[in-house]
Amino acid sequence: MADRPENPLEQKEQHVSTDDAPTDAASPEADPPAAAGERRPSGEIIIITGLAGAGRETAAHALEDLGWYVVYNIVPQLIPTLYELQATAEGRDNRFAVVVDPRSGPFFGELAGVVAQLRRSDVRLRLVFLTADEATLVRRFDSVRRPHPMQGEEGVLEGIRRERELLAPYRRTADVVIDTSPLNVHELTMKMRSTFGTRAEQQLTVTMLSFGFKYGIPLEADHVSDVRFIPNPYWVPELKALRGTDREVSEFVLGDANAAEFVDRYLEMITPVLRGYTTENKHSTTLAIGCTGGKHRSVAISERIGEELRRAGHAVRIRHRDLGRE
């Protein structure tokens, strides 16, 4: 077999893989993963490459959802320039990701040199390679009824094999390798979030939203509950002008036995729902609590439920849509 040209990318000895397939040992040069909850340093670049049909865009969308600045399918030579431009953008985290693949034609051959250059810089670079077995890739291309970008006049399978051979050096030297054969789009997204997201970014955000039924049910609500069964502070002269955030109103509302039981049962009901949302890669949910005008009962109940969810470890935001509207 003829010797192939020296590839500067292969100067890096080994890589870290997240898939279950046999791989090389972890490289001593690779950066250790951030501890749970640790804020990753600024100045990060992720280059996503790999086989067509293996989920490159899904992986990139997952990073976008985590707040990364993502650019799709650019020529490798532009990566350092775009990173520097993004780094100067005021008020942005300096986290840059790019999808690069053989569709960039002859320019793709420059990726090895760009990677080697970035590894010598003070930027934290991670090369992410997505792969899948042939049967899975053929099935995916068949389902979307699109040709493989490298198949030419031949079939999809030949295109897959040609691309796999072209990308082999990057597969061997990647920092993270993900075999997406057993993964659906949601599972791949979760893999990206767990690998590159901080603990806070991986948490489900719960918004407790109080509202008044007379102003309409919130369109963004995932769950709507009606607390108009609780005695209304509006009819208590000394409480009428106050709000559900005031101690006097809160004590009145939550002092009702039915209201107290509702809060307990609501928390019991919503706990497995939130756990399931997290498992199913839902980033946020809105729990709406409504009363007549959105001033007293729904506000007090939302505050209490939000407080209890925080104590249980959830990331909670409380918003009172109609407070002050009367």
LINMOMO-V862155 format. One record per residue. RES is the residue in one letter. PHI is phi in radians with two decimals (* if undefined). BURIAL is 1 if it has 16 or more other C-alpha atoms within 10 Angstrom, else 0. D_FIRST is the distance of its C-alpha to the first C-alpha in whole Angstrom. Layout:
res/phi/burial/d_first
RES/PHI/BURIAL/D_FIRST
RES/PHI/BURIAL/D_FIRST
//
This chain:
res/phi/burial/d_first
M/*/0/0
A/-1.18/0/4
D/-1.18/0/6
R/-1.59/0/9
P/-1.00/0/12
E/-1.10/0/15
N/-1.94/0/17
P/-1.05/0/20
L/-1.15/1/21
E/-1.43/0/19
Q/-1.18/0/21
K/-1.34/1/23
E/-1.24/0/22
Q/-2.47/1/23
H/-2.54/1/26
V/-1.86/1/29
S/-2.11/1/28
T/-1.82/0/31
D/-1.55/0/30
D/-1.64/0/30
A/-1.27/0/27
P/-1.04/0/25
T/-2.44/0/24
D/-1.20/0/23
A/-1.22/0/27
A/-1.14/0/29
S/-1.30/0/28
P/-1.20/0/31
E/-1.51/0/31
A/-1.21/1/31
D/-1.20/0/35
P/-1.20/0/37
P/-1.15/0/38
A/-1.18/0/42
A/-1.16/0/45
A/-0.98/0/47
G/1.48/0/49
E/-1.33/0/48
R/-1.35/0/47
R/-1.21/0/44
P/-1.19/0/44
S/-1.29/0/44
G/1.42/1/41
E/-2.14/1/39
I/-2.23/1/36
I/-2.04/1/34
I/-1.83/1/31
I/-1.77/1/30
T/-2.47/1/27
G/2.36/1/25
L/-1.36/1/25
A/-1.05/1/27
G/1.59/1/30
A/-1.57/1/29
G/1.86/1/32
R/-1.05/1/32
E/-1.24/1/35
T/-1.06/1/37
A/-1.09/1/36
A/-1.17/1/37
H/-1.07/1/40
A/-1.10/1/41
L/-1.19/1/40
E/-1.02/0/43
D/-1.13/0/45
L/-1.51/1/45
G/1.73/1/46
W/-1.31/1/42
Y/-1.52/1/42
V/-2.08/1/39
V/-2.11/1/38
Y/-1.85/0/35
N/0.87/0/32
I/-1.89/1/33
V/-1.25/1/30
P/-0.99/1/29
Q/-1.06/1/31
L/-1.48/0/34
I/-1.02/1/34
P/-1.06/0/35
T/-1.15/0/38
L/-1.14/0/39
Y/-1.07/1/39
E/-1.10/0/41
L/-1.11/0/44
Q/-1.15/1/44
A/-1.15/1/45
T/-1.53/0/48
A/-1.15/0/49
E/-1.21/0/52
G/1.41/0/53
R/-1.96/0/49
D/-1.17/1/47
N/-1.51/1/44
R/-2.15/1/42
F/-2.14/1/39
A/-2.28/1/36
V/-2.49/1/34
V/-1.75/1/32
V/-2.24/1/29
D/-2.64/1/26
P/-1.06/1/24
R/-1.13/0/27
S/-1.33/0/28
G/1.18/0/25
P/-1.10/0/24
F/-1.20/0/26
F/-1.05/1/24
G/-1.07/1/21
E/-1.44/0/24
L/-1.06/1/24
A/-1.03/1/22
G/-1.15/0/24
V/-1.13/1/27
V/-1.06/1/27
A/-1.06/1/26
Q/-1.11/0/29
L/-1.19/1/31
R/-1.17/1/30
R/-1.46/0/32
S/-1.54/0/35
D/-1.59/0/38
V/-1.46/0/37
R/-1.42/1/36
L/-1.88/1/33
R/-2.31/1/31
L/-1.70/1/28
V/-1.89/1/29
F/-2.02/1/26
L/-1.85/1/27
T/-2.41/1/25
A/-2.85/1/26
D/-1.33/0/25
E/-1.08/0/25
A/-1.07/0/28
T/-1.15/0/30
L/-1.13/1/28
V/-1.06/1/29
R/-1.11/0/32
R/-1.18/0/33
F/-1.15/1/32
D/-1.15/0/34
S/-1.21/0/37
V/-1.66/0/37
R/0.99/0/36
R/-2.18/0/34
P/-1.32/0/31
H/-1.26/1/27
P/-1.08/0/27
M/-2.04/1/23
Q/-1.45/1/24
G/1.00/0/25
E/-1.45/0/26
E/-1.64/0/24
G/-1.48/0/26
V/-1.03/1/26
L/-1.08/1/23
E/-1.17/0/21
G/-1.11/1/22
I/-1.08/1/22
R/-1.20/0/18
R/-1.12/0/17
E/-1.18/1/19
R/-1.06/1/18
E/-1.16/0/14
L/-1.09/0/16
L/-1.61/1/18
A/-0.91/0/16
P/-1.06/0/17
Y/-1.30/1/20
R/-1.07/1/21
R/-1.26/1/19
T/-1.98/1/22
A/-1.18/1/25
D/-1.37/1/28
V/-2.33/1/29
V/-2.04/1/27
I/-2.13/1/29
D/-1.53/1/29
T/-1.59/1/31
S/-0.92/1/31
P/-1.59/0/34
L/-1.85/1/36
N/-1.62/0/38
V/-1.08/0/39
H/-1.23/0/42
E/-1.21/0/40
L/-1.15/1/37
T/-1.06/1/40
M/-1.11/1/41
K/-1.06/1/38
M/-1.16/1/38
R/-1.13/1/41
S/-1.25/0/41
T/-1.43/0/38
F/-2.04/1/39
G/-1.61/1/43
T/-1.29/1/46
R/-1.02/0/48
A/-1.10/0/51
E/-1.24/1/48
Q/-1.49/1/47
Q/-1.30/1/51
L/-1.32/1/53
T/-1.64/1/56
V/-1.82/1/59
T/-1.83/1/62
M/-1.55/1/65
L/-2.12/1/67
S/-1.55/1/71
F/-2.76/1/72
G/-1.88/1/76
F/-1.04/1/76
K/-1.22/0/78
Y/-1.80/0/75
G/1.77/0/73
I/-1.33/0/70
P/-1.06/1/67
L/-1.18/0/64
E/-1.47/0/62
A/-1.24/1/63
D/-1.56/0/61
H/-2.37/0/64
V/-2.16/1/68
S/-2.20/0/70
D/-1.90/1/74
V/-1.92/1/76
R/-1.31/1/80
F/-1.38/0/81
I/-1.49/1/82
P/-0.88/0/85
N/-1.59/1/85
P/-1.08/1/86
Y/-0.99/1/87
W/-1.58/0/90
V/-1.77/0/91
P/-0.87/0/93
E/-1.30/0/92
L/-1.89/1/88
K/-0.96/0/88
A/-1.44/0/87
L/-1.46/1/84
R/-2.13/1/81
G/-1.15/1/78
T/-1.42/1/77
D/-1.39/0/80
R/-1.02/0/81
E/-1.07/0/84
V/-1.20/1/83
S/-1.04/1/80
E/-1.15/0/82
F/-1.13/1/84
V/-1.14/1/81
L/-1.35/1/80
G/-1.32/0/83
D/-1.30/0/83
A/-1.07/0/82
N/-1.15/0/80
A/-1.14/1/78
A/-1.09/1/77
E/-1.17/0/76
F/-1.04/1/74
V/-1.06/1/72
D/-1.08/0/72
R/-1.20/0/71
Y/-1.11/0/69
L/-1.10/0/67
E/-1.12/0/66
M/-1.26/0/65
I/-1.41/0/63
T/-1.02/0/61
P/-1.18/0/59
V/-1.13/0/58
L/-1.14/1/57
R/-1.11/0/54
G/-1.18/0/53
Y/-1.03/0/53
T/-1.09/1/51
T/-1.10/0/48
E/-1.58/0/48
N/1.18/1/47
K/-1.49/1/50
H/-1.45/0/51
S/-2.66/1/54
T/-2.56/1/57
T/-2.07/1/61
L/-1.86/1/64
A/-1.78/1/67
I/-2.11/1/70
G/-2.09/1/73
C/-2.24/1/77
T/-1.16/1/80
G/-1.94/1/79
G/1.29/1/76
K/-1.99/1/79
H/-1.96/1/80
R/-1.14/1/78
S/-1.11/1/75
V/-1.18/1/74
A/-1.12/1/76
I/-1.19/1/74
S/-1.08/1/70
E/-1.09/1/71
R/-1.17/1/72
I/-1.11/1/69
G/-1.05/1/66
E/-1.08/1/68
E/-1.20/1/67
L/-1.18/1/64
R/-1.09/0/63
R/-1.08/0/64
A/-1.42/0/62
G/1.75/0/59
H/-1.50/1/58
A/-1.46/1/58
V/-2.19/1/61
R/-2.08/0/62
I/-2.03/1/66
R/-2.32/1/67
H/-1.92/1/71
R/-1.05/1/70
D/-1.92/1/74
L/-1.16/1/76
G/1.51/0/78
R/-1.47/0/78
E/-1.23/0/82
//
